[in-house]
Amino acid sequence: MQRYQLRIAGQARDPAGGAWFETQNPYTGQTWAEIPRGNAQDVDAAVQAAHQALTAGPWAEMTATQRGALMRRLGDLIARDAAALAATEVRDNGKLLAEMAGQLNYIPQWFYYYGGLADKVQGSTLPLDKKGYFAFTRHEPVGVVAAITPWNSPLLLLAWKLAPALAAGCTVVVKPSEFTSASTLEFADLFEEAGFPPGVFNVVTGFGHEVGTALVEHPLVAKISFTGSDATGRLINEKAGKLLKHTAMELGGKSPNIVFEDADLEQAAFGAISGIFAATGQTCIAGSRLLVQDSIHDALVDKLLAVARTARMGDPMSPDTQVGPVTTPPQYQKVLDYIAIARSEGATVVLGGEKGTAPECGQGWFVQPTIFTGVRNGMRIAQEEVFGPVLSIIRFKDEPEALRIANDVRFGLAAAVWTQDIGRAIRMSERLQAGTVWVNTYRAVSFMAPFGGYKDSGLGRENGIDAVREYLQTKSVWINSGAVTGNPFVMR
Ligand code: NAD
């Protein structure tokens, strides 16, 4: 069994408390590695290292062009090691190799894009209303960033934070999910190889109430960039508010996938399936509410069933598998509990609804792809994030009703509209309360497209040019070019 070490100040080291915890493979249920159980002492060492790198030494001295070059080298190394890192992620989170390999092959683009952006961050000269001054702005790194990540796509979601943070000149301490820490620890080795100075990137693994809390409360952490559940996000934001720290919050979703009667039903069915069964539904942008116009309801359900019935559960490492296990035992239980809740609320199971126990499921934590019809939007199954392969189908009669149902939820991460009517597509995209709206597609993301939540789905944006601003603070510099300092008791 593999035993990992923390990565602090460019070195692999044992946790201060001398304790490790086990991590399991969701497909076999077997422990496959030991992860360091970091504590507040490790967090302090990592944050001090990050602060040292931020304020003195080669990183602080580097030009933005040099930082960008390092980031592009890192992208090349990720591309080189993508297969191995993807395999580690599959062992840890049970998602399909096809999915994780796709993510790992894509991650270098974040480092190329933001590496290129690093030396294009520029301030402006200010057209002042006062004579005798020259003034300009500088955009400076916000400080040490604590990145706290979830288990569903560990390295992709880290890249969304790390690449703009490095481009801005920040240094970073990461706490990955305790369920999927291994890939982040392996990834850290690439930093030294790429030539980053020690302390720019540090990893402290462990539990939320130990490492997570210590990071959030550390006085030298300036910004907390969090991706995870809205419950944890609220807790962190509350603490950060008291301590006056910057935050960015990427939280959960209950995204509506809306199919109108004029849609290409074949495409809409694929979109609905990819929205909820890809990644076993363990994605923040899961299209977990399928809103279907009355006149095509039965036809679309038939199409969905025809595709979803044939979905092959099994070993996530196998290229034939389409649905893998749920990542963690608590999550497995949570998904099963929600299926029971939906049944008790009166929704009708038309597919699945049980544990996956076929031989190809091995000892894994499998839930059958599950579809409920007859769901009303007020039901818990339509309002709460399940984070599993459970689809709720809700009927609507016309566009205003679709919009009302779609927006009648506390989340606002994503939404999709399936229609051939361009006017309707535009109206809906204007009125849907979500950070991302797709028209006739689902689950498309890019380093170029801003991503984030409306309402309870979060604060701030990742991806796109503006994401770098999340890691910068603006300074105005005033230079006296001839003004006379007169009465010292009044404002200039
Ligand atoms: P989680 O909130 O349980 O954990 C996320 C991270 O927070 C983990 O690293 C955890 O250890 C840490 N943590 C827990 N308690 C903490 C505390 N008190 N202080 C500091 N850190 C703490 O979330 P999860 O179960 O790992 O991930 C699933 C959730 O993430 C879902 O709600 C999903 O929608 C959301 N998510 C959102 C996005 C997005 O971009 N919006 C992407 C992926 C996942």
Residues whose N, C-alpha, C, O or C-beta is under 5 A from the ligand:
A	BS01	NAD	I148 T149 P150 W151 K175 P176 S177 E178 G206 F207 G208 H209 G212 T213 T227 G228 S229 D230 T232 E250 L251 G252 G253 T283 C284 S457
